[in-house]
Amino acid sequence: MQSNKELKVIILDSGIEMEEINNVKIIRVKSHNYNLLILKDYWPIIGELDGSISIEGERNIKYENIKGFYSLSRNIFHLIIKEKGEESWLRV
């Protein structure tokens, strides 16, 4: 079990690729209908994403023009990417 120091992000791509990012401080979700700023100990959530997501922590990653689903529970954020637009991700 992960210690509750920071968030942990697990990204699953439709190409069966998996990426894990530890020590995440902030997750920004920007979809067509809403914007979320997710921090440690945020309430459990589940949702559909059609827009962009920014992950800031030990590594900074931004995905743009993606469609997928996400959930957050016990400080573990799961992102399942269903579809990516061209040039969908940038490492900052």
C-alpha positions in Angstrom: 0.0 0.0 0.0 1.2 3.5 -0.9 2.0 5.9 1.9 -0.3 9.0 1.7 2.5 11.5 1.1 1.4 12.4 -2.4 -0.7 11.2 -5.3 0.2 8.3 -7.5 -0.9 8.2 -11.2 -1.3 5.1 -13.3 -1.9 5.7 -17.0 -3.2 3.0 -19.3 -3.1 3.6 -23.0 -5.3 1.8 -25.5 -2.1 0.3 -26.9 -1.7 -1.6 -23.7 1.1 0.6 -22.5 1.3 1.4 -18.8 3.0 4.3 -17.1 3.3 5.0 -13.4 4.1 8.4 -11.9 4.8 8.8 -8.2 4.9 11.8 -5.9 2.4 13.8 -7.9 1.3 17.1 -6.3 -1.4 18.3 -8.6 -3.6 16.9 -11.4 -5.5 19.3 -13.6 -8.3 17.9 -15.7 -9.8 20.2 -18.4 -12.8 18.7 -20.2 -15.3 20.4 -22.5 -17.9 20.6 -19.7 -15.8 21.1 -16.5 -12.3 21.8 -15.0 -10.9 19.9 -12.0 -7.9 20.6 -9.8 -7.1 17.3 -7.9 -4.9 17.3 -4.8 -3.9 14.8 -2.2 -6.9 13.4 -0.2 -9.5 14.6 -2.7 -12.8 12.8 -2.6 -13.1 9.6 -4.7 -14.3 10.5 -8.2 -14.9 8.8 -11.5 -15.5 10.5 -14.8 -15.1 10.7 -18.6 -12.5 13.0 -20.2 -12.7 14.8 -23.5 -10.0 17.4 -23.4 -6.6 17.7 -21.6 -4.9 16.6 -18.4 -1.8 18.0 -16.7 0.2 16.0 -14.1 2.7 17.8 -12.0 5.1 16.1 -9.7 8.5 14.3 -10.0 7.8 14.5 -13.7 5.5 16.9 -15.4 3.3 15.5 -18.2 0.5 17.1 -20.2 -1.8 15.2 -22.5 -3.9 17.2 -24.9 -6.8 16.2 -27.2 -7.5 12.9 -25.5 -10.6 11.0 -24.8 -10.8 8.5 -21.9 -11.9 7.8 -18.4 -10.4 8.4 -15.0 -10.9 7.5 -11.3 -9.4 8.6 -8.1 -9.5 6.5 -4.9 -7.2 6.4 -1.9 -4.8 8.9 -3.5 -4.3 6.7 -6.6 -5.5 8.3 -9.9 -6.1 6.0 -12.8 -6.3 7.4 -16.4 -7.5 5.1 -19.2 -6.8 6.8 -22.6 -9.3 5.6 -25.2 -8.3 8.0 -28.1 -5.4 10.4 -28.7 -5.3 13.3 -31.0 -2.2 14.2 -33.0 0.6 15.4 -30.7 -1.4 14.5 -27.7 1.3 14.5 -25.0 4.1 16.7 -24.0 6.7 16.2 -21.3 7.4 19.6 -19.7 
